[in-house]
Amino acid sequence: MRRFSILKRNGLGDTTKRILSSCFDYLFDLKYGIDTFSWVDLDDLKIDGNKKKRAKMYQPTCTLPLRKLLKELNIPPGKVFVDLGCGKGIVLLVASEFCFKEARGIELSPVLCDIAIKNCSVYKEKTKAGIDFVIFRSDAGDYGLNDDEDVFYLFNPFDEYVLKQALNNITASLQRRNREVLIIYRNPVHASIIEKNGNFTKLMDFSSWGWDFMVFSNFRPARTTG
Ligand SMILES: C[S@@+](CC[C@H](N)C(=O)[O-])C[C@H]1O[C@@H](n2cnc3c(N)ncnc32)[C@H](O)[C@@H]1O
């Protein structure tokens, strides 16, 4: 018992969970004949100099905790899901298990866009998922938001500068068409930027399988889940 609490205190409990959940994702790729699991270094993303300085490398979100969070959020059907910095598209594939109308991925790297398009097409063919996947090759900071987009996902894709641009774009879209939007932020290293923006309130901190997320909404008071 004492040994167990020492392990937990040292964070090894979380490490084990992360390894296990990653194994699951390796099998997910094998099952569907897709490629989302392997990391891609920034130098291999073919992103030009200035933008590269602001970008983070490709690392996929783990499917198990994301699925758990989306279940918990219980988002009404028919919404549009957007992954800002979608990488190889694994988050869009998980979103397709829920009742979203469309899953859009915005990705700066041409290499990853091509892989994401292929992954979405193979997955849709194999699962007959009833959702449209759309990949836009764009800088998330320059992406002119569509006013039908409701749920924004970020897995620590870029620095504070691009995050501020993305938040301004979301705010401008809300001014054109007011609606509830959610921002799901995994590994939220720049969460203070969202808090300082003033238009979004933190709905929850969420931890699962050793991975951390924060969820923000523009609606106050906080929406209830379940
Ligand atoms: C940590 S990965 C996350 C990938 C995916 N969202 C996921 O969770 O599986 C971050 C991704 O953001 C992309 N990225 C970095 N800067 C970007 C930008 N300014 N606009 C769009 N994508 C960007 C990277 O190329 C990379 O694929």
The ligand as an SDF file (V2000), in Angstrom:
LIG
                    3D

 27 29  0  0  0  0  0  0  0  0999 V2000
    0.5820   18.6990  -31.1060 C   0  0  0  0  0  0  0  0  0  0  0  0
    0.0470   18.5320  -32.7820 S   0  0  0  0  0  0  0  0  0  0  0  0
   -1.6680   18.1390  -32.5130 C   0  0  0  0  0  0  0  0  0  0  0  0
   -2.2960   17.4280  -33.6880 C   0  0  0  0  0  0  0  0  0  0  0  0
   -3.7820   17.1170  -33.5280 C   0  0  0  0  0  0  0  0  0  0  0  0
   -4.5480   18.2880  -33.1830 N   0  0  0  0  0  0  0  0  0  0  0  0
   -3.9910   16.0930  -32.4740 C   0  0  0  0  0  0  0  0  0  0  0  0
   -4.3460   16.4950  -31.3530 O   0  0  0  0  0  0  0  0  0  0  0  0
   -3.8260   14.8920  -32.7130 O   0  0  0  0  0  0  0  0  0  0  0  0
    0.0340   20.2360  -33.2640 C   0  0  0  0  0  0  0  0  0  0  0  0
   -0.2570   20.4500  -34.7380 C   0  0  0  0  0  0  0  0  0  0  0  0
   -0.4520   21.8370  -34.9910 O   0  0  0  0  0  0  0  0  0  0  0  0
    0.0730   22.1370  -36.2820 C   0  0  0  0  0  0  0  0  0  0  0  0
    0.2960   23.5870  -36.3340 N   0  0  0  0  0  0  0  0  0  0  0  0
    1.2910   24.2780  -35.7750 C   0  0  0  0  0  0  0  0  0  0  0  0
    1.1480   25.5990  -36.0120 N   0  0  0  0  0  0  0  0  0  0  0  0
    0.0230   25.7370  -36.7550 C   0  0  0  0  0  0  0  0  0  0  0  0
   -0.6570   26.8610  -37.3010 C   0  0  0  0  0  0  0  0  0  0  0  0
   -0.2210   28.1140  -37.1310 N   0  0  0  0  0  0  0  0  0  0  0  0
   -1.7880   26.6500  -38.0110 N   0  0  0  0  0  0  0  0  0  0  0  0
   -2.2520   25.3780  -38.2100 C   0  0  0  0  0  0  0  0  0  0  0  0
   -1.6310   24.2750  -37.7090 N   0  0  0  0  0  0  0  0  0  0  0  0
   -0.5200   24.4570  -36.9760 C   0  0  0  0  0  0  0  0  0  0  0  0
    1.3270   21.2980  -36.3500 C   0  0  0  0  0  0  0  0  0  0  0  0
    1.7620   21.1230  -37.6850 O   0  0  0  0  0  0  0  0  0  0  0  0
    0.8470   20.0170  -35.6840 C   0  0  0  0  0  0  0  0  0  0  0  0
    0.2930   19.1480  -36.6240 O   0  0  0  0  0  0  0  0  0  0  0  0
  1  2  1  0
  2  3  1  0
  2 10  1  0
  3  4  1  0
  4  5  1  0
  5  6  1  0
  5  7  1  0
  7  8  2  0
  7  9  1  0
 10 11  1  0
 11 12  1  0
 11 26  1  0
 12 13  1  0
 13 14  1  0
 13 24  1  0
 14 15  1  0
 14 23  1  0
 15 16  2  0
 16 17  1  0
 17 18  1  0
 17 23  2  0
 18 19  1  0
 18 20  2  0
 20 21  1  0
 21 22  2  0
 22 23  1  0
 24 25  1  0
 24 26  1  0
 26 27  1  0
M  CHG  2   2   1   9  -1
M  END
$$$$
